[in-house]
Each structure stands twice: as C-alpha cells, then as structure tokens.
Amino acid sequence: MTTALVPLKHGNLPTPVGSEEAYIHAVNQIPVLSAEEEHELAERYRLQGDLDAARALVLSHLRFVVHIARSYRGYGLPLGDIIQEGNVGLMKAVKRFDPGQGVRLVSFAVHWIRAEIHEYVLRNWRIVKVATTKAQRKLFFNLRSGRKHLGWLTSDEVDAMAKDLGVKPETVREMEARMTGSDTSFDPSPADDEEGGHAPVAYLEDMRYDPAETVEAADWEQHRDQNLRTALSGLDERSQDILAQRWLSERKATLQELAERYQVSAERIRQLEKSAMGRLKTALA
C-alpha cells in the first residue's frame, strides 16, 4: 500500500494525505494523555460506551504504533501497511482495556499491536506461508531477529533456541531452511527463466483433465470392478454374505452377530472373513 494513511481528525489537526511522513508528523502532534486523563477516558468508554472517549484513546497512542511498526521494516513490507495493521491491534486493545487493573494502556496494547503486525507479516512475507503453528510463529520471529547478528545458526545455538521455545532442534533447522528459501514464479517470463526448463510450469503438469488420463482411469476402474465381481462369484454363499455384512453394508455387522446367525464361533467367522479377503486380493492382483 502506498496511498495515504488517514487518522481521525483531532481538534483542528489537519488530516494528512499523500505520504507516510505526513502521517507520522501528524500523529506526533497529538498530545500524550496523562495517567489521569487516560483513566477518565477509559472509564467513560468502558462504563458508558462513549465512542469519543475511545477515539481520543486511540489517537493519543498512534505514535506508539508507529514506533513499534518501524521495528518490522526489515521484512521488506510497506511501512504504511504495517502501521495500519498495528492500528487495528490498538483499537482491539482499547476495546478490551480495563483501567481498573492499574496498568497504562500503552503496556496493555503492545501485545495486541504486535499480534496484528505478526499476522500481517506471516501472511505477506512470502507467497507460501512459512509458519502456521504457534511454535513455528515463535521460531519465525526469533530466528529473524537472531539472524541479524548470528547469520547461520550453529548446533549449540539451534539447541539453545529449541530448548527456550520448547521445540525439537529439527524444527528450528526446518524453519531456518524455509526462511532462507525464496518464492519462485510458477510460469516466469523468458527473461526471468534464463536457464529454461527449470520453472515449476515445466515439470508440474496437471493431468487431471487430460482426455487420455481420464479414459485410462475409467477403463481401469471398470476392469477392477469386473475382477471384483468375478472374485466374489467364486466364493461360497456364506463367505459372500460375511464379506457383504462386514464390508459392504451401511451398518457393519459384528463377528458375534454373524457367529450367532451361522451357529459357529466368532473366531470361525474371523477365519472365514480372512480367507475370503485373501482370495479376493489374489484375484485382484
């Protein structure tokens, strides 16, 4: 996103349009609330649903969002987008803030701001997601910050990070490998694919709708069904019934139920079923 970030108007504050610098300059002009002012506004919003109070709380902390967003510049994502995501986290924090807990909003909001920015980074840093589980997300951001001064991790560093995060060393190595990879265009232009034949489009063919593949699959299925019918017809009636009751019915019959029907033991039914299945497998092979 390269368009303007537009905060809500604050008194006579002009709405900045056109650049991130203008936005940052504007939010830095908004006065910081004292502890007493913040508590009063938070109480008004929490107890009375006063949206003007919530708006004032959000506006006074926009500069804090900018400060946090700047620390995520190393991911190669637009700062404006990072700030916008952080603003979403700030608004969520204001909605859940309880002034009775005795902490300032800035301390409470940092978790929500970072959480929204983290989600944005993980969604947009690569085309293919590099982290999906909670453990992988922790690894992603720890490795990202660690690699700034460590480069490739040594075995001791991998073990230490795995222990701190409660994951296996192999998981740390896997995430490190994911982060060092790069996205590849599925169908690059000739200028991008200089070596030729190495783009995924050259070897990842989708054969699902190929007419020859479709006909072959249909013929094979028909051949398999015919073999199955032939194999079943070669069994005696009792074996056919056992297989039908055990594998082809909506309600699978138990060995004991079939044993009572044929006046034999459940073990005998199991033996007959096993023998019949073996003959079917042989015929189908």
QUIMO-V478562 format. One record per run of one state. SS is the DSSP state (alpha for helix, beta for strand, coil for the rest). FROM is the first residue (numbers start at 1). TO is the last residue. If there is no record, write none. Layout:
<<SS	FROM	TO> <SS	FROM	TO>>
//
This chain:
<<coil	1	19> <alpha	20	28> <coil	29	34> <alpha	35	48> <coil	49	50> <alpha	51	60> <coil	61	61> <alpha	62	70> <coil	71	72> <alpha	73	75> <coil	76	78> <alpha	79	96> <coil	97	98> <alpha	99	101> <coil	102	104> <alpha	105	124> <coil	125	133> <alpha	134	150> <coil	151	154> <alpha	155	165> <coil	166	168> <alpha	169	180> <coil	181	199> <alpha	200	203> <coil	204	210> <alpha	211	233> <coil	234	236> <alpha	237	248> <coil	249	254> <alpha	255	262> <coil	263	265> <alpha	266	284> <coil	285	285>>
//
